[in-house]
Amino acid sequence: MSGYHTPVMLRESVAALAIKPNGIYVDATFGGGGHARAILEQLRNGRLYAFDRDGDALSQTLPDKRLVFIHNNFKYLQNCLRYLGCNAVDGILADLGVSSHQFDTKQRGFSFRFQAPLDMRMNQQASLSATQVLNHYSEQELERIFRQYGEMPQSKRVAALVVKAREEAPVKDTQSLRSALAPLIPTQQIHKFLATLYQAIRIEVNGEIPALEALLAQSLRVLNNGGRLVIISYHSLEDRMVKNFMRSGNTSGIVSKDFYGSAQTPFTAVTKKAITPSPEEKAQNNRARSAKLRAVEKRNTEYL
């Protein structure tokens, strides 16, 4: 695949869409275009709308009249589609992971492997960066981020050390963040600690949880009856939301019941449980190791 990004569970995710040759589909996370290419291979006169907020993804677009690239956040899914004259689609695919390009480009600041500025913006035109979060959020706000988005058991201590360090000098790059948290970083699990820390900050910078919630809610409104929703998630917070939504139609997971006590859900499961990458894929692409794929089909119902 392209050096920009290797798509995760490519065969499984596209198969879960059950593509109709003349159907209309959405790739909510275009990235390097791997999933989009595979979808287009199965379309004849259909159309694919592809979203990506990262301007770098524009370099990966394809010269195909069936593809409409939308340089925007997928949380604006429904409005963008309506603007383009599309009110309903037959399938939506979203791979919620960070692209290899973003991780491997030093100056983007997504990876602790490099000594680089703390940026982490998926949309490079956005105003909020990781540096601003770390240096301007209150200690209470930082603690919430580390606890909620990183599920870090020492979130209060992490926040306190960041605040203490920034009183001396701004926490603005990889080294200054690691130095600030040196008393807490376990020598045997450095990678795991930093990965969790960076995940929490990145989720806040990019508003990933509210965006996912918006995407899920809008999928109910734009999917045709019989349309498929396919989501690949990478950490428990995302997967919990996706699992709850696919089971109940809301991210809290509360299933409503009719007068007779029968469960009312807008979806039928396509995957009975989460699909994970094969051992071969994990060996070839280490970044696929935590991926979980879930898929559902919208029922013919007046649920909305």
N, C-alpha and C positions, 0 to 999 in steps of 0.2 A: 504494500500500500504506500501511499504518499508519505514522505518523511515528515509532513506537517502533522499528521495524526493517524494512528492505526485504529480503525473502528472496532469497538468491542461487541462481541457476539453478533457479528454482521449477519451471518446466515440465519441464526435463530430469531433475531429481531425483525428482519424483513419477512421471514416466513410467518411470523405472528401477525403481521398486518393483513395477510390474505389478500394481496393486491389484485384489484380488478383492472384489466388493461385500460379501461376508459375512465377509471376513477380519479378522484381528487384527493391528494394527500398533503400532509404537513410534516416536514422534518424540522422540529422546533429547535434543533441544535446542530446546525450545518457543519461547523468545525472544518475539517479537511475535506468534506464532501464524500466520504466513504459510504455512509449509509445512503446518501442521496443518489449516488451513482448506481447502487444496487437497486434502489426503487425505480429509477428511470429505466433500467434494463427490462423491467417487467411491465412498464407502461407502453401503451400504443398511442392513443390519442388523449390520454389523461393529462393531468397537470400536477406539479409538485411545487408547493410553496415552502421555501426554506428560510428559516430565521437564524440570525446570529448577530449579537450586539458587538462582537469584536471586529473592528475594521480590518484586521489582518486576514480574516476569513474571506474577504473579497477577492484575494489573490487565488483562491481555490475554486471560484465559481466556474460553471461549465457553459460552453456555448451551445445551449440546448433551449429551443423555444418553448419547451414544455416546463422549464424551470423558471420560477420567479423568486429571485433572492430578495429578502427583506432585511435590511440592516437595522434591526431593532430587537428589543428584548421580547422574549416570547410571552411575557405577561400582558402584552398588548395584542395577543393573538386575534381575538375576535374583531377588534376595531380595525386592525390592519387588513384582515381578510375582507371585511365589509367595504373598506375603502377601495379595494381592488375588485369589488363586485362579486365576491364569493361569500355565500351565506352558510354553506354546509360542506363538510368534507367526509371522506370515507375512511380516513385513518390518520392518526397522529402518532409520531414517534419522537421520543425525547431521550437523549443520552445525557444525563446530568453531570457527567464527569468533566474535569478540566482537560483541555486538549494537550497533547504532547508538546505542541508548539508553544503553548503558554508556559508549561512547566520548564521547557528546555531553553527558552529565551531569557537569558540572564536579567536583562533590564526590566522585564515584566514583574519580577519580584515574587513569583508564585512559589519558588522552590528555595529551601534552606541549604541546598547544595552549593549555592553560589554566594559570594560576598556581593550584595547588590542592594539598591534602595528598596524599601518596603513599599511596594506599589499595590499589586494584586487586583488591579481594575480589569475586569473583562471588557468593559467599554472604556477605552483610553481617553474618551472625552468627558467621562464622569468626573464630578468634583471631589468625591470622597475617595481617599486612598487609605492604605493600611497605616501609613505614617500619621495621617490626620487622626485616625481612630486611636492609635496608641498614645498620641501626645495631647489630644484634646478631650477625649471622653473622660468622664469622672471615674473614680475608682469603682463605684457601684455599677456603672454601666459596663466597665471592662469585666468585672466579676460576672455579670449576667451573660456576657458573650462567651466567656470561657466555660461557664457552667452549662449554658443552654446549647451552644453550638459545638463545643468540644467535649462536653460531658466530662470535664476535668475535675477530679476529686479535690484538687488543691486550688480551685479557681480563685478563692479569696486571696490566697498567698501570692499567686501569680499576678493578680491585679495590683496588689500592694507593692510588689517588687518593681513592676513597670512604672508605677507612679513615683516611687522613690528614685528610680534611675533617671527619669525625665526631669526631676528637680535639679539635677546636675548638668545634664545635656540632653538634647532631643534623642529619642529612640527612633532612628530613621533608617537603619540598614540592618542586614542580617547579623553582623557582629555585635552591634550595640544591643540588639534584642537578646542574643545569646548571653552576652556578658551580664545583662540585667537579671536574667533568670538562672545564672550559673549555680546559685545555692540550691535550686530545685531540680535541675536537670539530672536524671538518674544516669549513672555511668553505663549501666547495662541496657538501658532502653532509650538512648538518646534519640534515635530515629523516630520511635513511636511517639515520644513526648513532643518533639518538634512538629511532626506531621499533624498531630491533634491540635497543637497550638495554631499552626498556620491555617488549618481547616477552619477553625473558629473565626479567626480574623477575616479570612477570605469570604466566608458566608455573610458576615456583617457588611463588609465593603460592598459586596455585589447584591445585597438584598435577596439572597437566593431562596430563603424560605418563603417570604411573601410572594416572590415571583412564581415559585412552584405551586403555591396554593392558588394563585390566580389562574395559572395554566390548567390545573385540574378542574377548577370550577367552570372555566370557559369551555373545556372539552365537552362537557355535558350539553352545552348550548350549541356547539358547532358540529358535533358528530351526527351523521345520519343514523337512523335506526339500522342496526347491523354493522355500524362502523366500529373500527378497532382503535383502542388506546394502548400503546406499548411504551413502557417506561423502563429505563435502565438507571438504577441508583447505585450509590457507592458508600453510603454510611447509614447508620441506623436511624438517624433523624429523618432523612429523606425517605428511606424505605418504609418507615412506620407510617408516614403521611400517605404514601402511595398505596400501601396495603389497606389502610383504613378507608381511603377514598374508593378504591376499587370494590371493596366489600359493601360499602354503605352509601356512597355518593357524597360523603363529607369526610373531612380529614380527622374528625373526632372519632370516627368509626362507629357511631351510634346508628343502628339500623332501625328505621321506622317500621311500624306494623299497621296493617289495615284493621278494619272493624272486627275481622275474624281472627286477628292475631297472626296473620301471615306476613312474613318479612317482605318489605317493599324495597327493592334495590334496583337501580337503573342498569346494572351490568350483569352479564353472564361471564364467568371466568373462562378464559382461554387457557391459561396456565393454572393448574390446581395449586401449585406452590411456586415459589421463586425459582427461576432457572439460573444456574451459575455457569461460568465458562468451563470448558473442558480442561482437563489437565494439560493437554497439548497447547491450548491457547494461553493458559496461565504461564506455561514454560516459555512461550514465544513473546508474550506481552505481559510483563510483570504488573503493569498498571491495571490489568483486567481482574486481578486476583480478588478484589472485594466487590465486584459487580454483581448485581441481582436484577434479573429481568422479570417483569410482571406484565401480563396482558389481559385485557377484557374486551368484551363486545357489548356495545350498547343495545339494550333490549328495546323491543317495540312496545313502548309504554308511554303513558301520559304522566310519567313521574315528575316532569318539570312543571 
